[in-house]
Amino acid sequence: MATRLELPVLDPSAEDFDAQLRAQFGGSLAQKVIDATGNQHAMNNTVNLIRHGGTVVFVGLFKGEVQFSDPEFHKKETTMMGSRNATPEDFAKVGRLMAEGKITADMMLTHRYPFATLAETYERDVINNRELIKGVITF
């Protein structure tokens, strides 16, 4: 998918992964990491991918323990957030309401965010946006 969208693709198992990652951010690490993998190893490693003052957002769900270096977490003054996902019952209810014509996708989709500017506007446009019901990232 990333290749099709012409986004950089990095292999985290590559020996020079850190250098490749920093090259994407002008020599620094990422300001924000949004992990939607639900993969324990990937989630455990997120603190190592952000710069000082960075933010980690977990969207993917791993039913287990996530572990990371507490000194590294504190040293970087990390902000960590979780984004809740819906249950199968939630999806069934929404599907039923849509089939009955009581709600539409347009009623729920209130905001679109360009991928290219999301890192700079995330806090203002997503975290602090009280009008947001459901947003999507556009490429």
PyMOL CGO cylinders between C-alpha atoms (Angstrom):
from pymol import cmd
from pymol.cgo import CYLINDER

trace = [
    CYLINDER, 0.00, 0.00, 0.00, 2.73, 2.48, 0.92, 0.3, 1, 1, 1, 1, 1, 1,
    CYLINDER, 2.73, 2.48, 0.92, 4.51, 1.86, -2.37, 0.3, 1, 1, 1, 1, 1, 1,
    CYLINDER, 4.51, 1.86, -2.37, 1.30, 2.42, -4.29, 0.3, 1, 1, 1, 1, 1, 1,
    CYLINDER, 1.30, 2.42, -4.29, 0.86, 5.73, -2.44, 0.3, 1, 1, 1, 1, 1, 1,
    CYLINDER, 0.86, 5.73, -2.44, 4.49, 6.61, -3.22, 0.3, 1, 1, 1, 1, 1, 1,
    CYLINDER, 4.49, 6.61, -3.22, 5.42, 6.73, 0.47, 0.3, 1, 1, 1, 1, 1, 1,
    CYLINDER, 5.42, 6.73, 0.47, 8.84, 5.68, 1.74, 0.3, 1, 1, 1, 1, 1, 1,
    CYLINDER, 8.84, 5.68, 1.74, 9.03, 2.05, 2.85, 0.3, 1, 1, 1, 1, 1, 1,
    CYLINDER, 9.03, 2.05, 2.85, 11.59, 1.13, 5.51, 0.3, 1, 1, 1, 1, 1, 1,
    CYLINDER, 11.59, 1.13, 5.51, 12.50, -2.32, 6.80, 0.3, 1, 1, 1, 1, 1, 1,
    CYLINDER, 12.50, -2.32, 6.80, 12.80, -2.16, 10.61, 0.3, 1, 1, 1, 1, 1, 1,
    CYLINDER, 12.80, -2.16, 10.61, 15.03, -5.26, 10.55, 0.3, 1, 1, 1, 1, 1, 1,
    CYLINDER, 15.03, -5.26, 10.55, 17.62, -3.53, 8.33, 0.3, 1, 1, 1, 1, 1, 1,
    CYLINDER, 17.62, -3.53, 8.33, 20.96, -2.81, 10.01, 0.3, 1, 1, 1, 1, 1, 1,
    CYLINDER, 20.96, -2.81, 10.01, 20.79, 0.83, 8.94, 0.3, 1, 1, 1, 1, 1, 1,
    CYLINDER, 20.79, 0.83, 8.94, 17.11, 1.31, 9.87, 0.3, 1, 1, 1, 1, 1, 1,
    CYLINDER, 17.11, 1.31, 9.87, 17.87, 4.13, 12.33, 0.3, 1, 1, 1, 1, 1, 1,
    CYLINDER, 17.87, 4.13, 12.33, 19.80, 6.06, 9.66, 0.3, 1, 1, 1, 1, 1, 1,
    CYLINDER, 19.80, 6.06, 9.66, 17.05, 5.44, 7.08, 0.3, 1, 1, 1, 1, 1, 1,
    CYLINDER, 17.05, 5.44, 7.08, 14.40, 6.65, 9.52, 0.3, 1, 1, 1, 1, 1, 1,
    CYLINDER, 14.40, 6.65, 9.52, 16.35, 9.77, 10.45, 0.3, 1, 1, 1, 1, 1, 1,
    CYLINDER, 16.35, 9.77, 10.45, 16.87, 10.54, 6.75, 0.3, 1, 1, 1, 1, 1, 1,
    CYLINDER, 16.87, 10.54, 6.75, 13.09, 10.84, 6.41, 0.3, 1, 1, 1, 1, 1, 1,
    CYLINDER, 13.09, 10.84, 6.41, 12.98, 13.54, 9.12, 0.3, 1, 1, 1, 1, 1, 1,
    CYLINDER, 12.98, 13.54, 9.12, 15.98, 15.72, 8.36, 0.3, 1, 1, 1, 1, 1, 1,
    CYLINDER, 15.98, 15.72, 8.36, 18.32, 13.80, 10.67, 0.3, 1, 1, 1, 1, 1, 1,
    CYLINDER, 18.32, 13.80, 10.67, 15.88, 13.56, 13.60, 0.3, 1, 1, 1, 1, 1, 1,
    CYLINDER, 15.88, 13.56, 13.60, 13.49, 10.86, 14.69, 0.3, 1, 1, 1, 1, 1, 1,
    CYLINDER, 13.49, 10.86, 14.69, 9.73, 11.16, 14.09, 0.3, 1, 1, 1, 1, 1, 1,
    CYLINDER, 9.73, 11.16, 14.09, 7.67, 13.71, 16.02, 0.3, 1, 1, 1, 1, 1, 1,
    CYLINDER, 7.67, 13.71, 16.02, 4.65, 11.39, 16.04, 0.3, 1, 1, 1, 1, 1, 1,
    CYLINDER, 4.65, 11.39, 16.04, 4.30, 7.65, 15.55, 0.3, 1, 1, 1, 1, 1, 1,
    CYLINDER, 4.30, 7.65, 15.55, 0.85, 6.20, 14.92, 0.3, 1, 1, 1, 1, 1, 1,
    CYLINDER, 0.85, 6.20, 14.92, 1.01, 2.44, 15.41, 0.3, 1, 1, 1, 1, 1, 1,
    CYLINDER, 1.01, 2.44, 15.41, -1.95, 0.63, 13.89, 0.3, 1, 1, 1, 1, 1, 1,
    CYLINDER, -1.95, 0.63, 13.89, -0.28, -2.79, 13.75, 0.3, 1, 1, 1, 1, 1, 1,
    CYLINDER, -0.28, -2.79, 13.75, -1.52, -4.43, 16.92, 0.3, 1, 1, 1, 1, 1, 1,
    CYLINDER, -1.52, -4.43, 16.92, 1.88, -6.17, 16.89, 0.3, 1, 1, 1, 1, 1, 1,
    CYLINDER, 1.88, -6.17, 16.89, 3.54, -6.48, 20.31, 0.3, 1, 1, 1, 1, 1, 1,
    CYLINDER, 3.54, -6.48, 20.31, 7.10, -6.07, 19.01, 0.3, 1, 1, 1, 1, 1, 1,
    CYLINDER, 7.10, -6.07, 19.01, 6.22, -3.01, 16.92, 0.3, 1, 1, 1, 1, 1, 1,
    CYLINDER, 6.22, -3.01, 16.92, 4.32, -1.41, 19.80, 0.3, 1, 1, 1, 1, 1, 1,
    CYLINDER, 4.32, -1.41, 19.80, 7.13, -2.11, 22.26, 0.3, 1, 1, 1, 1, 1, 1,
    CYLINDER, 7.13, -2.11, 22.26, 9.57, -0.33, 19.94, 0.3, 1, 1, 1, 1, 1, 1,
    CYLINDER, 9.57, -0.33, 19.94, 7.62, 2.89, 19.33, 0.3, 1, 1, 1, 1, 1, 1,
    CYLINDER, 7.62, 2.89, 19.33, 9.36, 4.90, 22.06, 0.3, 1, 1, 1, 1, 1, 1,
    CYLINDER, 9.36, 4.90, 22.06, 12.65, 4.29, 20.23, 0.3, 1, 1, 1, 1, 1, 1,
    CYLINDER, 12.65, 4.29, 20.23, 11.27, 5.87, 17.04, 0.3, 1, 1, 1, 1, 1, 1,
    CYLINDER, 11.27, 5.87, 17.04, 10.29, 9.31, 18.35, 0.3, 1, 1, 1, 1, 1, 1,
    CYLINDER, 10.29, 9.31, 18.35, 12.32, 12.41, 19.07, 0.3, 1, 1, 1, 1, 1, 1,
    CYLINDER, 12.32, 12.41, 19.07, 12.40, 14.34, 22.34, 0.3, 1, 1, 1, 1, 1, 1,
    CYLINDER, 12.40, 14.34, 22.34, 8.88, 15.57, 23.11, 0.3, 1, 1, 1, 1, 1, 1,
    CYLINDER, 8.88, 15.57, 23.11, 7.38, 13.11, 20.64, 0.3, 1, 1, 1, 1, 1, 1,
    CYLINDER, 7.38, 13.11, 20.64, 4.02, 11.39, 20.71, 0.3, 1, 1, 1, 1, 1, 1,
    CYLINDER, 4.02, 11.39, 20.71, 3.05, 7.74, 20.31, 0.3, 1, 1, 1, 1, 1, 1,
    CYLINDER, 3.05, 7.74, 20.31, -0.55, 6.90, 19.35, 0.3, 1, 1, 1, 1, 1, 1,
    CYLINDER, -0.55, 6.90, 19.35, -1.71, 3.29, 19.56, 0.3, 1, 1, 1, 1, 1, 1,
    CYLINDER, -1.71, 3.29, 19.56, -4.62, 2.46, 17.26, 0.3, 1, 1, 1, 1, 1, 1,
    CYLINDER, -4.62, 2.46, 17.26, -4.00, -1.26, 16.80, 0.3, 1, 1, 1, 1, 1, 1,
    CYLINDER, -4.00, -1.26, 16.80, -5.00, -3.45, 19.72, 0.3, 1, 1, 1, 1, 1, 1,
    CYLINDER, -5.00, -3.45, 19.72, -2.71, -6.10, 21.19, 0.3, 1, 1, 1, 1, 1, 1,
    CYLINDER, -2.71, -6.10, 21.19, -4.33, -8.26, 23.88, 0.3, 1, 1, 1, 1, 1, 1,
    CYLINDER, -4.33, -8.26, 23.88, -1.31, -8.52, 26.11, 0.3, 1, 1, 1, 1, 1, 1,
    CYLINDER, -1.31, -8.52, 26.11, 1.36, -6.44, 27.79, 0.3, 1, 1, 1, 1, 1, 1,
    CYLINDER, 1.36, -6.44, 27.79, 3.18, -3.65, 25.99, 0.3, 1, 1, 1, 1, 1, 1,
    CYLINDER, 3.18, -3.65, 25.99, 6.66, -3.01, 27.43, 0.3, 1, 1, 1, 1, 1, 1,
    CYLINDER, 6.66, -3.01, 27.43, 9.16, -0.28, 26.71, 0.3, 1, 1, 1, 1, 1, 1,
    CYLINDER, 9.16, -0.28, 26.71, 12.09, 1.39, 28.43, 0.3, 1, 1, 1, 1, 1, 1,
    CYLINDER, 12.09, 1.39, 28.43, 10.70, 3.63, 31.16, 0.3, 1, 1, 1, 1, 1, 1,
    CYLINDER, 10.70, 3.63, 31.16, 13.92, 5.73, 31.37, 0.3, 1, 1, 1, 1, 1, 1,
    CYLINDER, 13.92, 5.73, 31.37, 13.76, 6.27, 27.58, 0.3, 1, 1, 1, 1, 1, 1,
    CYLINDER, 13.76, 6.27, 27.58, 10.06, 7.16, 27.81, 0.3, 1, 1, 1, 1, 1, 1,
    CYLINDER, 10.06, 7.16, 27.81, 10.73, 9.76, 30.53, 0.3, 1, 1, 1, 1, 1, 1,
    CYLINDER, 10.73, 9.76, 30.53, 13.97, 11.07, 29.03, 0.3, 1, 1, 1, 1, 1, 1,
    CYLINDER, 13.97, 11.07, 29.03, 12.13, 11.93, 25.82, 0.3, 1, 1, 1, 1, 1, 1,
    CYLINDER, 12.13, 11.93, 25.82, 9.17, 13.46, 27.71, 0.3, 1, 1, 1, 1, 1, 1,
    CYLINDER, 9.17, 13.46, 27.71, 6.93, 11.22, 25.63, 0.3, 1, 1, 1, 1, 1, 1,
    CYLINDER, 6.93, 11.22, 25.63, 3.20, 11.66, 25.20, 0.3, 1, 1, 1, 1, 1, 1,
    CYLINDER, 3.20, 11.66, 25.20, 1.37, 8.37, 24.75, 0.3, 1, 1, 1, 1, 1, 1,
    CYLINDER, 1.37, 8.37, 24.75, -2.24, 8.02, 23.61, 0.3, 1, 1, 1, 1, 1, 1,
    CYLINDER, -2.24, 8.02, 23.61, -4.59, 5.21, 22.76, 0.3, 1, 1, 1, 1, 1, 1,
    CYLINDER, -4.59, 5.21, 22.76, -7.41, 5.34, 20.25, 0.3, 1, 1, 1, 1, 1, 1,
    CYLINDER, -7.41, 5.34, 20.25, -10.39, 3.16, 21.00, 0.3, 1, 1, 1, 1, 1, 1,
    CYLINDER, -10.39, 3.16, 21.00, -11.79, 0.91, 18.33, 0.3, 1, 1, 1, 1, 1, 1,
    CYLINDER, -11.79, 0.91, 18.33, -15.35, -0.34, 17.94, 0.3, 1, 1, 1, 1, 1, 1,
    CYLINDER, -15.35, -0.34, 17.94, -16.71, -3.75, 18.93, 0.3, 1, 1, 1, 1, 1, 1,
    CYLINDER, -16.71, -3.75, 18.93, -18.40, -6.18, 16.51, 0.3, 1, 1, 1, 1, 1, 1,
    CYLINDER, -18.40, -6.18, 16.51, -21.71, -5.16, 18.10, 0.3, 1, 1, 1, 1, 1, 1,
    CYLINDER, -21.71, -5.16, 18.10, -20.98, -1.49, 17.30, 0.3, 1, 1, 1, 1, 1, 1,
    CYLINDER, -20.98, -1.49, 17.30, -20.34, -2.34, 13.65, 0.3, 1, 1, 1, 1, 1, 1,
    CYLINDER, -20.34, -2.34, 13.65, -23.56, -4.41, 13.46, 0.3, 1, 1, 1, 1, 1, 1,
    CYLINDER, -23.56, -4.41, 13.46, -25.62, -1.56, 14.92, 0.3, 1, 1, 1, 1, 1, 1,
    CYLINDER, -25.62, -1.56, 14.92, -24.12, 1.02, 12.56, 0.3, 1, 1, 1, 1, 1, 1,
    CYLINDER, -24.12, 1.02, 12.56, -24.70, -1.32, 9.60, 0.3, 1, 1, 1, 1, 1, 1,
    CYLINDER, -24.70, -1.32, 9.60, -28.33, -1.80, 10.62, 0.3, 1, 1, 1, 1, 1, 1,
    CYLINDER, -28.33, -1.80, 10.62, -28.90, 1.96, 11.04, 0.3, 1, 1, 1, 1, 1, 1,
    CYLINDER, -28.90, 1.96, 11.04, -27.32, 2.61, 7.63, 0.3, 1, 1, 1, 1, 1, 1,
    CYLINDER, -27.32, 2.61, 7.63, -29.46, -0.10, 6.00, 0.3, 1, 1, 1, 1, 1, 1,
    CYLINDER, -29.46, -0.10, 6.00, -32.55, 1.52, 7.52, 0.3, 1, 1, 1, 1, 1, 1,
    CYLINDER, -32.55, 1.52, 7.52, -31.47, 4.89, 6.11, 0.3, 1, 1, 1, 1, 1, 1,
    CYLINDER, -31.47, 4.89, 6.11, -31.29, 6.47, 9.58, 0.3, 1, 1, 1, 1, 1, 1,
    CYLINDER, -31.29, 6.47, 9.58, -27.63, 7.41, 9.22, 0.3, 1, 1, 1, 1, 1, 1,
    CYLINDER, -27.63, 7.41, 9.22, -25.21, 7.83, 6.34, 0.3, 1, 1, 1, 1, 1, 1,
    CYLINDER, -25.21, 7.83, 6.34, -21.44, 7.66, 6.08, 0.3, 1, 1, 1, 1, 1, 1,
    CYLINDER, -21.44, 7.66, 6.08, -21.39, 11.40, 5.38, 0.3, 1, 1, 1, 1, 1, 1,
    CYLINDER, -21.39, 11.40, 5.38, -23.09, 12.06, 8.73, 0.3, 1, 1, 1, 1, 1, 1,
    CYLINDER, -23.09, 12.06, 8.73, -20.27, 10.29, 10.56, 0.3, 1, 1, 1, 1, 1, 1,
    CYLINDER, -20.27, 10.29, 10.56, -17.30, 11.38, 8.45, 0.3, 1, 1, 1, 1, 1, 1,
    CYLINDER, -17.30, 11.38, 8.45, -16.84, 14.95, 9.59, 0.3, 1, 1, 1, 1, 1, 1,
    CYLINDER, -16.84, 14.95, 9.59, -13.20, 15.67, 8.73, 0.3, 1, 1, 1, 1, 1, 1,
    CYLINDER, -13.20, 15.67, 8.73, -10.50, 14.76, 6.21, 0.3, 1, 1, 1, 1, 1, 1,
    CYLINDER, -10.50, 14.76, 6.21, -6.80, 15.27, 6.92, 0.3, 1, 1, 1, 1, 1, 1,
    CYLINDER, -6.80, 15.27, 6.92, -4.07, 15.32, 4.25, 0.3, 1, 1, 1, 1, 1, 1,
    CYLINDER, -4.07, 15.32, 4.25, -1.31, 12.86, 5.18, 0.3, 1, 1, 1, 1, 1, 1,
    CYLINDER, -1.31, 12.86, 5.18, 1.38, 15.35, 4.17, 0.3, 1, 1, 1, 1, 1, 1,
    CYLINDER, 1.38, 15.35, 4.17, 0.37, 17.86, 6.88, 0.3, 1, 1, 1, 1, 1, 1,
    CYLINDER, 0.37, 17.86, 6.88, -1.00, 15.58, 9.60, 0.3, 1, 1, 1, 1, 1, 1,
    CYLINDER, -1.00, 15.58, 9.60, 2.16, 15.58, 11.74, 0.3, 1, 1, 1, 1, 1, 1,
    CYLINDER, 2.16, 15.58, 11.74, 2.02, 19.38, 12.06, 0.3, 1, 1, 1, 1, 1, 1,
    CYLINDER, 2.02, 19.38, 12.06, -1.73, 19.68, 12.63, 0.3, 1, 1, 1, 1, 1, 1,
    CYLINDER, -1.73, 19.68, 12.63, -2.60, 16.51, 14.57, 0.3, 1, 1, 1, 1, 1, 1,
    CYLINDER, -2.60, 16.51, 14.57, -2.87, 18.04, 18.03, 0.3, 1, 1, 1, 1, 1, 1,
    CYLINDER, -2.87, 18.04, 18.03, -4.92, 21.04, 16.89, 0.3, 1, 1, 1, 1, 1, 1,
    CYLINDER, -4.92, 21.04, 16.89, -7.11, 19.31, 14.30, 0.3, 1, 1, 1, 1, 1, 1,
    CYLINDER, -7.11, 19.31, 14.30, -7.62, 15.92, 15.95, 0.3, 1, 1, 1, 1, 1, 1,
    CYLINDER, -7.62, 15.92, 15.95, -6.80, 15.91, 19.67, 0.3, 1, 1, 1, 1, 1, 1,
    CYLINDER, -6.80, 15.91, 19.67, -8.24, 19.35, 20.51, 0.3, 1, 1, 1, 1, 1, 1,
    CYLINDER, -8.24, 19.35, 20.51, -11.06, 19.31, 17.94, 0.3, 1, 1, 1, 1, 1, 1,
    CYLINDER, -11.06, 19.31, 17.94, -14.38, 19.03, 19.78, 0.3, 1, 1, 1, 1, 1, 1,
    CYLINDER, -14.38, 19.03, 19.78, -16.29, 18.95, 16.45, 0.3, 1, 1, 1, 1, 1, 1,
    CYLINDER, -16.29, 18.95, 16.45, -14.56, 15.76, 15.27, 0.3, 1, 1, 1, 1, 1, 1,
    CYLINDER, -14.56, 15.76, 15.27, -16.79, 12.70, 15.06, 0.3, 1, 1, 1, 1, 1, 1,
    CYLINDER, -16.79, 12.70, 15.06, -14.82, 10.61, 12.57, 0.3, 1, 1, 1, 1, 1, 1,
    CYLINDER, -14.82, 10.61, 12.57, -11.90, 11.70, 10.47, 0.3, 1, 1, 1, 1, 1, 1,
    CYLINDER, -11.90, 11.70, 10.47, -9.93, 10.03, 7.72, 0.3, 1, 1, 1, 1, 1, 1,
    CYLINDER, -9.93, 10.03, 7.72, -6.42, 10.56, 6.47, 0.3, 1, 1, 1, 1, 1, 1,
    CYLINDER, -6.42, 10.56, 6.47, -6.27, 11.26, 2.74, 0.3, 1, 1, 1, 1, 1, 1,
    CYLINDER, -6.27, 11.26, 2.74, -3.29, 10.47, 0.50, 0.3, 1, 1, 1, 1, 1, 1,
]
cmd.load_cgo(trace, "trace")
